Structures are given as structure tokens and as C-alpha cells.
Amino acid sequence: MCWHKIWSRNGKHLAAASTSRAVLEAAVKHGILRRFAGCIELREILQTARSGLPQPSRREIVITTDQATAARQAAHAAGRPSSALAYAIAYETTLRLWDVVGQWWPLGKGGISDVVDAERGLKWFGLRWDNIDDNLVLKFKPSKTDGTTGRTVTYPLTKAPMVLEELEHWPADKRIGPVIVSEATGLPYISRAVTDRWGDDRNAAGIDPKAWARDLRASGITEGRAAGATTDDASKVAGHAGTKTTSAVYDRASEEAAGRFADARIAGRERNGNGGGNGR
């Protein structure tokens, strides 16, 4: 299949091809709901083709607490505290990195945003300072759940040592609008810039070159499970689907689960002699 060869670069990048298929399948699903002609047939073709395509192997790379700290230090050394804060939030809260740094969308796409790049015809959606309340509880509805379960991720930043350290660089008068803003442009990063900056910081920190920035989230979840956090708590913290309950009950359960998850991680770091999760 020509499209698979192109997306995977002749089989060298199966994960990229898998992501491209997922995006296409999501678009086709939307087309079916809108009753666009040909979408049902295309879905059948994609499903049939998928069974015969090679799948990417499961990622086994885990970024440790010390490595996450080293990446933050590298970002500071490069004069980018914004990157250090992004790494800390993604690792500690297990939010997806694209939600932490946000995403740029065409102006014509649905939704209202006060962060606009008129020159490029784009508007931004992502984590904002008003998603963090006065008690330092982060509440955010990830883009991936916004159109599905609608669930909000909750995390107590008072139990996120790395984030607390990074917040020391952000006085109250700077906590307005998007949380992660490029020092060079004054606007949120574009996705390519995030990838490039991570590559620089990863290499400076001596982290495996195969480690992706998005591995920070999975590594945070892995740390929690290794430290004894339950699968149910990890699922709630990560925003994964689970038992259906009322909104009020689920919000309370999520906050309590996040607290237990954070406690387990802190306890695990203390057992390993790195209670603050820092090296600075």
C-alpha cells in the first residue's frame, strides 16, 4: 500500500504511520457521523488493511526522575525556563505534552481563543494559568478526552516537587494566559520547536537519543505504578476511561486518586534517596 510506505518511510517509522492512520480514521469517523458519502466504505478498507500491516513495537524507554531533572537543568542552562516547566508538568501530572504546551489550530476551526497569531492565521488552545487554582490544584480537560469522555484531569501541584521548583521562576504577575510561552516569541511554541528543544535538552542531559518528549508522560505513570499506585488511580490521573459515575462523584474521586498517586511517587523517590525529585 503506497500510503503506508510513504507514512512509514518504507517501514522505517512504523509509529509515525500508525499515528497518521489514527488521524485519518478519526476524520473518517467524523465523516460517517456527518453522513458524508464514501466514509463507511473507506472505514472498511482501513480496518481491513490495518490487520495486515506491521505494527510499531511497544515503547520500552522510561525517563527516570534524575533524567527528567537533568533535562530541566539543560533547559535552564539554555535560557529556556519555559521548557523546564513544561517537562516538569508533563512528568509530574502525566498530562500529554501537547496539552501542556498547547496546540495551534486554523482560525476557522471551532472554538474561541484569545491567543491568536494573525500573521499565520492560527489560534491556540492548551494549558492556561487559570487551570491552576489558588490551592495549586491543576484541573484541565485534555484535548483527547474533550470529544470523547469529557473528563477533566486533576493533580495537586503541592505534591509535584519538580513543578514547585519551577514555579519559583514564575512570579504571580507572570501567571497570566498560556502556561508555556516561548522566551523568543512571547507566544506558545509550535510543535516543531518543542521537538527541537527537547532534542537539544535531551542530548545535553545525556538521555537516550531514542527518548521522545512525549515519553515524559508515560514515564511518570510508570514511576507511579512502580511505587505502588493502583492501576485505578493511575487511570484516573491519566484521564483514561473507567467506570461511569456522576460528574460530581468523579471529580472527587479523581482528586483523591491524584493525591494517592502523588504520595506513592514521592514515597518511591524517598526510598531511592531522591525525595525532592531534583538535583539543583
Secondary structure, DSSP 8 states (H G I E B T S, - for coil): -HHHHHHHTTTT-HHHHHHHHHHHHHHHHHHHHTT-TTHHHHHHHHHHHHTTS-----------HHHHHHHHHHHHHTT-HHHHHHHHHHHHH---HHHHH-EEEETTSSS--S-EETTTTEEEES-BGGGB-TT-EEEE--HHHHTTT---EEEEGGG-HHHHHHHTTS-GGG-SSBS---TTTSS---HHHHHHHHHHHHHHHT--TT--TTHHHHHHHHHHHHTT--HHHHHHHHT-------HHHHHHHHHHHHHHHHHHHHHHHHHTT-TTS---
